[in-house]
Amino acid sequence: MNEKLKRLAAFQQAVQKKMDRWIDHLSRNAIEQEERKYELVYGKPLSEKERMEIKKGVVVRYAVLLAVPLLILLLTLMNRGVIG
């Protein structure tokens, strides 16, 4: 049992690292653009809190872009099951 928990914890950590890398990769351009704008306006770099807000925005944007077509597909398939 203890060995299973260790393997599960290792798997969870690997998944978390992969997700963090994906988020960093997807949000890199958005962060760079916001850094340039922020430095031009305020003359100082972005704080870590502002970087996290940008990452949240990127994640939400991609989640919506993926969820809406999947929802439409699911509802279409459900409708065909009811009618057909």
N, C-alpha and C positions, 0 to 999 in steps of 0.2 A: 504494500500500500504506500509506504514511504517513497519507494522508488517511482511509483506512478506520479505522485505529487511533485517530485523533483523534475521528472520529464515534462509534466504539464506546466510547471513554472518556467522551465527553460524554453518551451514552445511559446508560451505567452510573452516572454521577454523578446524572443526572436521576432514575433509578429509585431510587437510594439516598436522595435527598432526599425523594421521595414516600413511601417506606417509613418514613423517620424521622418525617415528618409524621403518617402513619397511626398509628404507635406512640405518638407524643406525644398524639394526639387520643384514642386508646383508653385510654391510661393516666392521663389527666388526673384523672379522678374518683378513681381508686384512690390516686394520689399525694396528692391533697388530703385524703382521709380519713386516710391514714397520717400525714400531716403534723400534722393536728389531734390525733390520738391521741398521737403522739410528743411534741409540744409540751406536751400536758397532763401526760404522765407525767414527762418529763425536763426540760422547760422550755427546750429548744433546738431549732433547726430540723434537718430531715433532712440528712444528708451526701449528697454526690453518689453515693457507693457504694450507699447505701441506696435512692436514687432508681432507680439502674440495676437493683437487685434487684427492685424493684416492677415496673419495665418488663418485666423478664425473665419474671416471674410472669404478667403480663397477656398477653404474647406466647405463652407456653406454654399458658395457658388457652384462648386463641382457636385456637391450632393444634390442640389436642385436640378442641375443639368442631367444627372443620372436618374434621379427619382421620378421626374415628370414623365419621361418616355416609358419607363417601366410601369408606372401607374396606368398610363394610357393603354399599354399593351395588356396588362392584367385585366383592366375593365373591359377591353374589347373581347378578350378570350372568355371572360365570365358571361358577357352578354350573348356571345355565340352559343354558349352552353345552355342558356336559358331559352333562347329562341329556337335553336336547332333541336 
